[in-house]
């Protein structure tokens, strides 16, 4: 658990909290809800982001009454079906947007910790085999992908596992309620319903009982869908295009993956894709071939194994793709069902190979070239926004920097109630020798010559009154230039490790006399 928390801690920023776990992409084309836009959060440049950005915005208005949602969320009726995580974030945040936005990204982290504890029920950590199953599940690609992008899949798996645990303990009514809640988080959780089948009893009664229980499980979701239709209308796309003829998407994934490896070699994206697809293939074959209908987890795993062979190519596409998170209950069922013993160890290892892709998924975003520091009260009140002229942040793992054109801007907005003093320092270098000038709201306040070798600099203090914005311009007197290696960027200067230190502005001394 400590290792996982260390991985997660790398996503924290004093300015944006854990919002880098949501994957809000600058290229997604969404119109952010005004309340989200007004709250500092991490945005991925040159990225389309991922689905968590939609569920976060739904969490800001889980009753779906804000007209801005329809513009901010693609196919809102379809996304809104998976409302549970959004409700939880809203409730824990007391409906206050700032807290909702910062609580939502850590719900998957909490789900991971709860699942880690729950898995001790099936995998007590008393031998190497159980540790492999426990860690293989928790660091599988599907679990890590859900955590990394704040998706609904891991919380859904947690509730399915809790429902199965209740059934195993004889608490069938509580298990039914738990599974009903799980379907509000992700509708495919209903596929775990066979866990309630009273296997071994003759006649049709067990099947009638299962159908009746299924109606109870599906009732809350059905009622919520009726509310969605009443509030915002029917869905344009119900998700049926995610399904195809059996094995079509699966085989297409294998053929595409092998073709890309033959073309490009063993690049990292292809390696993590290969190990994930191998793991899912082994899991599916194991459950489909080794029939154990008397085992509850087999009855849970089978529907998800069938789901895996039915999903279409878009679910598989990518590096490694979304299939691993879609069938997470299959991965857990596999780890529970594989027999102990050395003979089964190769199967267990192959079925858990996706841990390599899971750990790769947990790479944190590149830290931006600036760091906001100072007393928390003041850092929370100052918002830093990049203007035009900057290129994407780069990093060597220890420090970050940005190249810029001959004119690039930062906007410093003071949303607090008192003036703040901003002290900036950094290392500057230039593409070729040139002069640099720092301007604030169009007035130059500092200048220096620049050379290709980076040198440290400290800038004069900038005072920003409450409610006002200081536009800080980084400008050079020579035009931007291109490298001769085909790089399309037009470069002028580079800013390394910009420190933006914020403090209360000292009052200006009043002149006096006798």
CORSULUR-V423251 format. One record per backbone hydrogen bond with DSSP energy under -0.5 kcal/mol. CO is the residue of the C=O (numbers start at 1). NH is the residue of the N-H. E is the energy in kcal/mol with one decimal. If there is no record, write none. Layout:
BEGIN
((CO/NH/E) (CO/NH/E))
END
This chain:
BEGIN
((1/5/-2.4) (2/6/-2.0) (3/7/-2.1) (4/8/-2.3) (5/9/-2.3) (6/10/-0.8) (7/10/-0.7) (8/11/-2.2) (9/12/-1.4) (13/17/-2.4) (16/19/-1.8) (17/13/-1.6) (18/21/-2.3) (19/22/-1.7) (23/25/-0.7) (23/50/-2.3) (24/44/-3.1) (25/28/-1.0) (30/32/-0.9) (33/36/-0.8) (33/37/-2.6) (34/38/-1.8) (36/39/-1.4) (43/45/-0.6) (44/26/-3.0) (44/47/-0.8) (47/27/-3.2) (47/28/-0.5) (50/53/-1.8) (51/54/-1.5) (51/55/-1.5) (52/56/-2.3) (53/57/-1.3) (54/58/-2.0) (55/59/-1.7) (56/60/-0.7) (57/60/-0.6) (58/61/-1.6) (59/62/-0.6) (61/64/-2.5) (65/67/-0.6) (66/69/-1.9) (67/70/-0.8) (67/71/-0.6) (68/71/-0.6) (68/72/-1.5) (69/73/-2.2) (71/31/-0.9) (73/76/-0.7) (75/78/-0.9) (75/79/-2.0) (76/80/-3.0) (77/81/-0.6) (78/81/-0.7) (79/82/-1.6) (81/83/-1.5) (83/87/-2.5) (84/88/-2.5) (85/89/-2.3) (86/90/-2.2) (87/91/-2.8) (88/92/-2.8) (89/93/-1.8) (90/95/-2.4) (91/94/-1.3) (93/96/-2.0) (95/97/-0.6) (96/100/-2.5) (97/101/-2.8) (98/102/-1.5) (99/103/-2.2) (100/104/-2.4) (101/105/-0.6) (103/106/-1.3) (103/107/-0.5) (104/107/-1.5) (106/110/-2.3) (107/111/-2.2) (108/112/-2.3) (109/113/-2.0) (110/114/-2.3) (111/115/-2.6) (112/116/-2.5) (113/117/-1.7) (114/118/-2.5) (115/119/-2.7) (117/120/-1.1) (118/121/-2.0) (119/122/-1.0) (119/123/-3.1) (124/126/-2.9) (127/131/-1.8) (128/132/-2.4) (129/133/-2.0) (130/134/-2.9) (131/135/-3.1) (132/136/-2.5) (133/137/-1.8) (134/138/-2.3) (135/139/-2.5) (137/140/-1.1) (140/144/-2.5) (141/145/-2.7) (142/146/-1.7) (143/147/-2.2) (144/148/-3.0) (145/149/-1.6) (146/150/-0.6) (146/151/-2.1) (147/150/-0.8) (152/156/-1.6) (153/157/-2.4) (154/158/-2.6) (155/159/-2.0) (156/160/-2.2) (157/161/-3.0) (158/162/-2.2) (159/163/-2.3) (160/164/-2.4) (161/165/-2.4) (162/166/-2.1) (163/167/-2.1) (164/168/-2.8) (165/169/-1.6) (166/171/-2.8) (167/170/-1.7) (170/172/-1.3) (171/175/-2.3) (172/176/-2.2) (173/177/-2.1) (174/178/-2.4) (175/179/-2.4) (176/180/-2.2) (177/181/-2.1) (178/182/-2.1) (179/183/-1.8) (180/184/-0.8) (181/184/-0.8) (181/185/-0.7) (182/185/-0.9) (182/186/-2.3) (184/83/-0.7) (184/84/-1.8) (186/189/-2.0) (187/190/-1.6) (188/191/-1.9) (189/192/-2.0) (190/193/-1.9) (191/194/-0.6) (192/195/-2.0) (193/196/-2.6) (194/197/-1.6) (197/199/-1.9) (198/201/-1.4) (204/208/-2.2) (205/209/-2.7) (206/210/-1.9) (207/211/-2.2) (208/212/-2.4) (209/213/-2.3) (210/214/-2.3) (211/215/-1.8) (212/216/-1.7) (213/217/-2.6) (214/218/-2.4) (215/219/-1.0) (216/220/-0.6) (218/222/-2.6) (219/223/-2.6) (220/224/-2.2) (221/225/-2.4) (222/226/-2.1) (223/227/-1.9) (224/228/-2.5) (225/229/-2.5) (226/230/-2.1) (227/231/-2.7) (228/232/-3.2) (228/233/-0.8) (229/233/-1.0) (239/242/-1.7) (240/243/-1.7) (242/312/-2.6) (245/248/-1.9) (247/251/-2.8) (248/252/-2.1) (249/253/-2.0) (250/254/-1.9) (251/255/-2.7) (252/256/-2.6) (253/257/-2.7) (254/258/-2.6) (255/259/-2.2) (256/260/-2.2) (257/261/-2.0) (258/262/-2.3) (259/263/-1.6) (260/264/-3.0) (261/265/-2.5) (265/267/-2.0) (267/270/-0.5) (267/271/-2.1) (268/272/-2.4) (269/273/-1.5) (270/274/-2.5) (271/275/-2.4) (272/276/-1.4) (273/277/-2.5) (274/278/-2.5) (275/279/-2.0) (276/280/-2.4) (277/281/-2.4) (278/282/-2.6) (279/283/-2.4) (280/284/-2.6) (281/285/-2.6) (282/286/-2.5) (283/287/-2.1) (284/288/-2.5) (285/289/-2.5) (286/290/-2.3) (289/291/-1.4) (292/295/-2.3) (295/299/-1.9) (296/300/-1.4) (297/301/-2.7) (298/302/-2.6) (299/303/-0.6) (300/304/-0.9) (301/305/-2.1) (302/306/-2.4) (303/307/-2.0) (304/308/-1.9) (305/309/-1.3) (306/310/-0.7) (307/310/-1.0) (307/311/-1.5) (309/247/-3.6) (310/244/-3.1) (312/315/-1.3) (312/316/-0.9) (313/316/-0.9) (313/317/-2.2) (315/322/-1.7) (315/323/-0.9) (322/325/-1.0) (322/326/-1.6) (323/327/-1.6) (325/328/-1.0) (327/330/-1.3) (327/331/-1.3) (328/332/-1.9) (329/333/-2.5) (330/334/-2.7) (331/335/-1.9) (332/336/-1.9) (333/337/-2.3) (334/338/-2.2) (341/344/-0.9) (342/345/-1.1) (342/346/-0.5) (344/348/-2.4) (345/349/-2.7) (346/350/-2.6) (347/351/-2.3) (348/352/-0.6) (349/352/-1.1) (350/353/-1.3) (352/355/-1.6) (353/356/-1.7) (354/358/-2.5) (355/359/-2.6) (356/360/-1.7) (357/361/-1.8) (358/362/-0.7) (359/362/-0.8) (360/363/-1.3) (369/498/-2.9) (371/373/-0.6) (371/500/-3.0) (373/502/-2.7) (375/378/-1.1) (375/379/-2.4) (376/380/-2.2) (377/381/-0.6) (378/382/-1.1) (381/383/-0.5) (381/415/-3.7) (383/385/-0.5) (383/413/-2.5) (385/411/-3.0) (387/390/-0.5) (388/409/-1.8) (389/405/-2.4) (394/401/-2.1) (399/396/-1.6) (400/497/-2.1) (401/394/-2.6) (402/495/-2.5) (403/391/-2.6) (404/492/-2.3) (404/493/-1.2) (406/476/-2.1) (408/474/-3.4) (409/387/-3.0) (410/412/-0.5) (410/472/-3.2) (411/385/-2.2) (411/413/-0.6) (412/470/-2.9) (413/383/-2.6) (413/415/-0.8) (414/467/-2.7) (419/505/-1.9) (420/422/-0.5) (420/464/-2.7) (421/423/-0.6) (421/503/-1.7) (422/424/-0.5) (422/462/-2.5) (423/501/-2.9) (424/459/-2.9) (425/499/-3.3) (426/457/-3.1) (427/496/-3.0) (428/455/-2.1) (429/494/-2.9) (434/450/-3.5) (435/477/-1.7) (436/448/-2.1) (437/439/-0.6) (437/475/-2.1) (438/445/-3.0) (438/446/-1.2) (439/473/-3.0) (440/443/-1.7) (442/444/-0.5) (443/440/-2.7) (446/438/-3.1) (448/436/-3.1) (450/434/-1.8) (451/430/-1.9) (455/428/-2.5) (457/426/-2.2) (461/463/-0.5) (462/422/-3.1) (462/464/-0.5) (463/465/-0.6) (464/420/-2.0) (465/468/-1.7) (468/414/-2.4) (469/471/-0.6) (470/412/-2.6) (470/472/-0.8) (471/441/-2.9) (471/473/-0.5) (472/410/-2.5) (473/439/-2.1) (473/475/-0.7) (474/408/-2.0) (475/437/-3.0) (481/491/-3.5) (483/486/-0.6) (489/491/-0.7) (491/481/-2.8) (492/431/-3.3) (493/404/-2.5) (494/429/-1.9) (494/496/-0.5) (495/402/-1.8) (496/427/-2.0) (498/371/-2.6) (498/500/-0.5) (499/425/-1.7) (499/501/-0.7) (500/373/-2.5) (500/502/-0.5) (501/423/-2.7) (502/375/-0.7) (503/421/-3.4))
END
